[in-house]
Amino acid sequence: MDYKLLIKVAGIIFISAVLGQNLQAQSRNDVIKAYNEGAKVIKTDTEAAITAFENAVTLADQVGETADDLKQKLTGALPSLYFKVANDALRANKPVQEVIQAAKRAIDASEKYNSATNKENSEKVMLQAYLNMASGFFNENDYDNALSSFDSALMINPGYVAAIYNKSLVYLRQNNADEFEKSIDLYLEKLGSGPEDEKAKQASKTALEYFRAAGSKANQEENLDEALALLTKAEKYGEDKDLFYFFADVYNKQKKFDQAMEYAQKGLALETGDSEAKAKYYFQLGLAQKGKGQTSEACASFKNSLFGAFAEASKAERSNLKCQ
């Protein structure tokens, strides 16, 4: 090759290499510029900071390895910025759909940039948003959409106990006994024991009162088998003196006097009130004793039930038994 031509070619290669290095340096400067634009507004305009940082990430990808350090800083900051937007929307009581959308963006960004902590926090924001949405539907008596909103929350976190409990309240409002029982049992299972004991006690009380009332109603309508089934469901949520009274009443009507005596005595054991308060339990006890042929014991029980609403019926029973 001609020496002068070789020198010329070498010169062209050198100049191109220098130009390439200058272009690359300029691109890194562009990343820095975009980064700085975001940093300036990070405390005043989170969305603008996100836009600038995302642009800087794109530029860093174009530059390649020499901008990796900048990209690492950017991708470390972005998930928390997306979370901040979602959390701020929630705290400001923005429309629920707006909060949900912001939370979805934050979750996507957390997955994209591998931030487990921000993903978890963003999911909490979304869960709260769905809970707020469901509560709105519930207050409007729109139970189907309330249940759908709770289910959306549970798709994100199947163990979200607040959604499970509130679903049970929807079923309670709908008087859907089967679904109410399933939901409240699942809630109690998820709670377990420990710091949540008070919540478990409240849920158990709600379930007991619901099934006790349903059992009492069935008893009044003389649907004794149904009443017994409902009262048995109530009993698995705890002990209750009024529940024991209804058990005794149903069993006496079914002429199952041993069971009636058992529950009447259980009710008496829990009743700490005066003689009038205890009268209904003594009355049921007396009926059971009469049914078993225990006349003297029945007379004593009916004597103890001669108070309040049970006074007249107790007098009649004592008269029929010829009690002294």
Order of alpha helices (4+ residues) and beta strands (2+ residues): alpha-alpha-alpha-alpha-alpha-alpha-alpha-alpha-alpha-alpha-alpha-alpha-alpha-alpha-alpha
